Amino acid sequence: MQFPGYVPMLFSLILTAFNPSLDAEVPYIRMYKPAKGVHMVKINNAADYQIEPYVSANLATAKDVFESDSSLRLLVNAGYFDPNNGKTISYVIKDEKILLNPLDNEALIGNEELKPHMEKILNRGEFRVLKCDGKQRFDIAYHNDMVAQGCNIVHSIQAGPILDERMDLEKEYFLVKEGDKIVRDSISATKKVARTAIGLKSNDVYLFVVTDENPMTIEELSTLMKEKGMEKALAFDGGSSTSFENGAISVTSVGDNLGRKVKSFLIVK
């Protein structure tokens, strides 16, 4: 999709501190340096653009994917995967077809410890691109949630946890407690690490990238979403998987600056 030079910028990285300072600029993307270590990207008029999953046949870095397609404006890492076998732990749907199905991951399904909790794992939160009466809409819901009448899911990427008022780490089996003691924390939810997330506000889409400069717990990330007025929000994979590319700024959470190879991304064209 091509636009004349006078069309307003497609994306804005919005400063979350006091005084914005221009960081970098490429066509249709105006980049501002946000509060230390926290990037927030607003995709204006998001329904006019292609926002969809990208799945690597094996595993790939954000930089490799971005450089492989000149139509990309930005991408961010998305769903969970098993680094030992490269298979998914999250559902991914593209063009109404299931591209990634955690039921195909024998290491996940065959794990005796996880079997009693599989219903929770398979029902984790997901970002949805919907077609509703011919118009593109966006939602964040649990995987098993029904869509409204007149809508169908075109694309979706599952990750979690949901970060808005519905947040329940135990419901999505990210956290397990015995009394007040935490006995399982599968995404280091209570630790400060790099994180990525997506938020929705008035059918606009926002991406958040929390780097190693300002790591956050999941609770802190949820608070950030609420402070920025997100009506719905979802965490993507974080930690060493945290990665973002737009041609001007690269974010990784790996010391060699090459980034971790991951299974799925959210891309914007």
N, C-alpha and C positions, 0 to 999 in steps of 0.2 A: 504494500500500500504506500503510495507516494503522496507527499504533501508539499505545497509551495512554501517558499521560505518565510512568508509572512504569517503562516498559521502559528498560533501560540504553541509554546513548547508542550510536548506530549507528557513528559515526566518532570517532576520537581522533587529533588531531595530537599526536604524542609528542615530547617534548623530547629532543634528542640531546646536550645539554650537561649541566650540573650541576644547576641549580635551575630547575624549571618555573615559568613565570609565566603566569597566565591572560591570553589575548590577546583572545578574543572567544567568544561562545557564541550559537548559534541552535538551534532544535529538532533533536534527534538528532545534533548535531555539537558536540563539545566541543573547542574550539580552544586549543592551547597554542603559545606562541612558542618555536620550536626554536632550536638553535644558529644564530648569525647567518647569515641568508641561506639556510638549508636547512630546508625543510618536509618532514615525513614523515607520511603519512596511513595509518593502519591501518583497513581495512574489516573490522570484526569479523563473523564468520559470513558471509563474503562470498557463499557459495552460496545464502543466503536472499534475495539482492537482485538487481536487474537491473543487470548490468554489461555494457555493449554499446557498439558504435561509433555515432557520429553523423557523417553526411557532409553537408556543405553543398553545395547545388546549384552554387553558384559558390564563393565564399570567404566566411568569416564570422569575427568575433572571438569569443572565449570569452564575453565579456559579453553579446553579442547572443544567442548560443545559450542561455545560462543564463536570461536574462530571457524567452525565448520559451516556456518550459515550466516551469510551477510545480511539476511532479513531480520535477524534478532536485534532487539533493542536492549534487552536485559534478561538475565536469568538468575535464579536462586535455587539452592538445593531444596529438596522436598521430602519424599517419603522415607520410611525406615527400611533397612535391608540388613541381611546377615553378611558381615564382611568375610566370614569363613567360607561360604559357598556362593556368595554374590546374588543370592535369591531374595525376593522381596518379603517384607513383613507387613506391607501396606498394600491395599487395593489401589490400582490406578486404572481409570477408564478414559479412553480417548475416542472421540467420534462414536460414542455410544457402545463401544466394544471394550471388554476387559482386557487390558494389556498385561497387567500384573495381578496375580491372585495369590495371596498368602497360603491358600490351601495347596498350592503347588510346591510349597517349601517343606520338604519332608523333615528337615531338621527342626522346623517349628512345630509342625503337626505331630511329629513323633516324640516330642519332648514330654516325658511322663509328668514332670513337675508342672508344666504349663497346661496340660490337657484339661484339668478342672476349671481353668480360667479362660479357655479358648473363646468362649462366647464374648467375653469382655474385650479380648484382644482384637477380634474380628469386627467389633462394633465401635472401634475408636473413631474419633472425629475426622472429618474430611472437608476439604474445600471443593465446592461444586460450581461448575459453569452450567447454567440452565437455559433452556429455550422455553419461554412462557408466552403462549399465544403469539409466537413469531418474534418475540423480543428477547434479547440476551439479558439474563439476570445472574446474580451470584448469591451463594449461600454457604454457610458453614453449619454442618449438621452431623449427627452420628450416622454411621454407615447404614444402619437399618431404618433410619427415619424415612418416612414416605415424603414424596414431593407433593406440592400443592396441585390441585386439579388444573389441568391445562398446561402443566410444566413437564419437561422430561430432562434427565441428566445427559448433557452432551459430553462433558469432561468432568473428571474428579480426581483428586489426589488425597489419599488418606495419610494421616500422620498422628498429631495429637501431642498433648492434650488440648481440648478446647479451653480457651483462656478467658472467656467472658464470664458472666454470672453463673453459667452452668458448670464451671470448672470443678471436676471431681477426679482427682488422680487415682483414687482407688477404683472408681467405676470403670476407668479405662485401663486398669491393671498396669499402671506405671509405678504405683506406690502400694506397699502392703504394710500394715501395722499390726502389731500384737500389743494391745493396750496403747500406751503412749510411745512404744518403741517401734522404730521403722526397721523392718526386717528385709524389705526389698525396695530398691530405688533404681529402676532399670534405665532411667535417662538422667541420672544425677540431678533430679528435680530440686533437691535441697542444697545443691552445691552451686557455686558461681562458675559458670562456663559460658563460652560463646553460644549464641542461639540465633535461630531465624524464625520468623513468624509472619502470618498474613492476617490482615484485618479488613473489615467491611464497614463502611459508613455511607449511607445514602446511595448505595449501589456503586460507590467508588471503591477501588481496591488499593490497599496500602501494603507495602512490604517493609518489614523491620529486620535489620541485621545488627545484632549485638556482637561486637568483636571481642577479642582477648584483651583489649584495652579497658573494657568496662563490662566484664562478665556479670551475669545475673542468674539468680535462681528462677525457677518457673514462677514462683509467687511474685517476684519482682518484675518479671516479664509481663505477667497478667496485669499488674498494677500500671505498668507503662501503657498497655493497650487501653485501659480505662481512662487514664489521664489524657490520652490523645483522642478520646471520644469514640473509640471503636464500638460499634453496636454488636458485632460478633468478631471473634478472633480465634486463631488456631496456631499452635506451635508446629513448625516443621522439625525435621531432624536437626540436631545441634551438635555442640561439642566440636570434635575434629571434622565433622561433616560440613560445618558452617562455611558457605561459599557464595559469592555474589560476583557477577560480571556485567558490565555495561559498555565496555570499550574505553572508558575513562578511569574507572575505579575497579580494582580487583580486591576482594576480601577473601582471605583464607584463614584457616585456623591451624595451619601446618607450617612449621618453621622454615621449610625450604622454599616457601612462596609458590609452590606448584599446586598445592591443594590436594585434598584427599579425593580419591576416585569414589564416586557414589553411583547409585542405581537410577535415580529419577530427579528431574528438575521441573520447576515451574518456569515457563518461558513466556516472553511477551514479544510479539511481532507488530 
